[in-house]
Amino acid sequence: MDKKKAARIKRAKRTRMHIRELEVPRLCVYRSPRHIYAQIISAAGDQVQAAASSLDPDLRGENKGNVQDAARVGAKIAEKAKAAGIEKVAFDRSGYQYHGRVKALADAAREGGLQF
């Protein structure tokens, strides 16, 4: 594993330890060069309560892997969270910087009604 990825994983673990103390579901984001994925994981960390990604059939058609696609995924995860009865989450950016696609996903999820 290269140094850059190891540092990101170290940051992610530190954040997740803090989120565990909050005892709320977490909105976890994974970003690949082409796609973006979001999951809402239970407070215990043992169950995925909602998930959305740029690979979903209704989002995949116009997918280019950019900020607009991340915003669509954020809106979709907020919609699925509302359907599951989840309103408040902790945002887990998985060690990524809070800008670009990660920020667009978070902003769209907030506009969709999630609180974090």
Stockholm file with secondary structure:
# STOCKHOLM 1.0

chainA/1-116         MDKKKAARIKRAKRTRMHIRELEVPRLCVYRSPRHIYAQIISAAGDQVQAAASSLDPDLRGENKGNVQDAARVGAKIAEKAKAAGIEKVAFDRSGYQYHGRVKALADAAREGGLQF
#=GR chainA/1-116 SS CCHHHHHHHHHHHHHHHHHHHHTSCEEEEEECSSCEEEEEECTTSSCEEEEEETTSHHHHTTCCSSHHHHHHHHHHHHHHHHHTTCCBCEEECTTCCSSTHHHHHHHHHHHTTCBC
#=GC SS_cons         CCHHHHHHHHHHHHHHHHHHHHTSCEEEEEECSSCEEEEEECTTSSCEEEEEETTSHHHHTTCCSSHHHHHHHHHHHHHHHHHTTCCBCEEECTTCCSSTHHHHHHHHHHHTTCBC
//
